Amino acid sequence: MKFPTKLHLANLPTPIQQVEYKNTKFLIKRDDYTGSEFSGNKIRKLEYLLVDAKRKKAGTIFTCGGEQSNHCRATVLAASKLGIKTKLFLWGKKRKHATGNLLISNIMDVETEFLTLKQYKNVNSIMAKQSDLRKASNEKVYIIPTGGSNAQGVWGYINFVEEISKQPEFKKSKGILCANGSGGTIAGILLGFAIKGIRKKIFGVNVIGDAKEMIGVINSIVEECLYTYKLKVKADYSLLELMDGYSNEGYKRTSPEKVCLIKDFARQTGIILDPTYTGKAFYAYNEIFLGKNKRNNILFIHTGGLFGIFAKSKLFFDN
Ligand SMILES: Cc1ncc(COP(=O)(O)O)c(C=O)c1O
């Protein structure tokens, strides 16, 4: 199968490492190693999205997310490398002192508009309306939806499957587990598995939205990709298990138990998980798969998000 053209922005392939925690050995795919500034899963999607933006001669990117969005931070950095400006539409409040991902976007001097949650629910139409206004003054705007999760972005994780399927450690595993936010990572993995004929389990830990809602979101990204690229494969949803109940404190919050786990895991392995995505996904992984056998064959995908920890420094600053 011919993949669409992409840019080369991420450090790929990312390694798979063996870790031992709670007397259990298991594997972690280090997608937090895709870059330092670019760190995490979003840059894989941006390699495909930004090539499309360049092809369409965009001068400005509009994209959106929470105020600590990893996707927004990665977009600003990658777009500036290509000489493209970015405007961010962020769910949150303007703060006196920006930290974490937002600090990086501030360093990049990016145009930012803050929205309430109510306004953010209409962010796609807000971006579309403002894009029309700019078009009227001859500015070419390229809109990237939340998390970079659309027909183009999803190729980042189709390509991830191509990459991981060549790594011997993956061949021995029975499946993978990762955080699920906007659905693009899992949609890409499902499509990648379909393309390669891989039949392993995919566990997705929901951090925002529940399984009932997320299955619809994932399905529409999959269908959009199949339609746009005329792919003749069928995603097998029986491989997918979306898990609720690991982000009950809310998307922007991190429960004390998760803070404890993130610290303990860091102290024993030297690996930092983030408070919004990978910390919650690992909480599920820890509960379900660790401490029962000496070896576990579900591979954990560390999708990055390191900067998010700085935005929650108060939670981590004690014992
Ligand atoms: C660090 C991190 N992990 C996982 C995810 C989830 O990926 P997706 O939005 O593709 O579901 C995101 C983004 O939402 C993220 O920033």
The ligand as an SDF file (V2000), in Angstrom:
LIG
                    3D

 16 16  0  0  0  0  0  0  0  0999 V2000
    0.3400   12.8610   25.7080 C   0  0  0  0  0  0  0  0  0  0  0  0
   -0.8740   12.4300   24.9870 C   0  0  0  0  0  0  0  0  0  0  0  0
   -1.1980   11.1200   25.0010 N   0  0  0  0  0  0  0  0  0  0  0  0
   -2.2940   10.6520   24.3920 C   0  0  0  0  0  0  0  0  0  0  0  0
   -3.1440   11.4980   23.7110 C   0  0  0  0  0  0  0  0  0  0  0  0
   -4.3550   10.9200   23.0670 C   0  0  0  0  0  0  0  0  0  0  0  0
   -4.2070   10.8680   21.6850 O   0  0  0  0  0  0  0  0  0  0  0  0
   -5.4720   11.0590   20.7440 P   0  0  0  0  0  0  0  0  0  0  0  0
   -5.9150   12.4860   20.9100 O   0  0  0  0  0  0  0  0  0  0  0  0
   -4.9610   10.7750   19.3920 O   0  0  0  0  0  0  0  0  0  0  0  0
   -6.5190   10.1230   21.2140 O   0  0  0  0  0  0  0  0  0  0  0  0
   -2.8450   12.8790   23.6570 C   0  0  0  0  0  0  0  0  0  0  0  0
   -3.6930   13.8580   22.9720 C   0  0  0  0  0  0  0  0  0  0  0  0
   -4.8670   13.9660   23.0650 O   0  0  0  0  0  0  0  0  0  0  0  0
   -1.6860   13.3540   24.3050 C   0  0  0  0  0  0  0  0  0  0  0  0
   -1.3560   14.6380   24.2880 O   0  0  0  0  0  0  0  0  0  0  0  0
  1  2  1  0
  2  3  1  0
  2 15  2  0
  3  4  2  0
  4  5  1  0
  5  6  1  0
  5 12  2  0
  6  7  1  0
  7  8  1  0
  8  9  2  0
  8 10  1  0
  8 11  1  0
 12 13  1  0
 12 15  1  0
 13 14  2  0
 15 16  1  0
M  END
$$$$
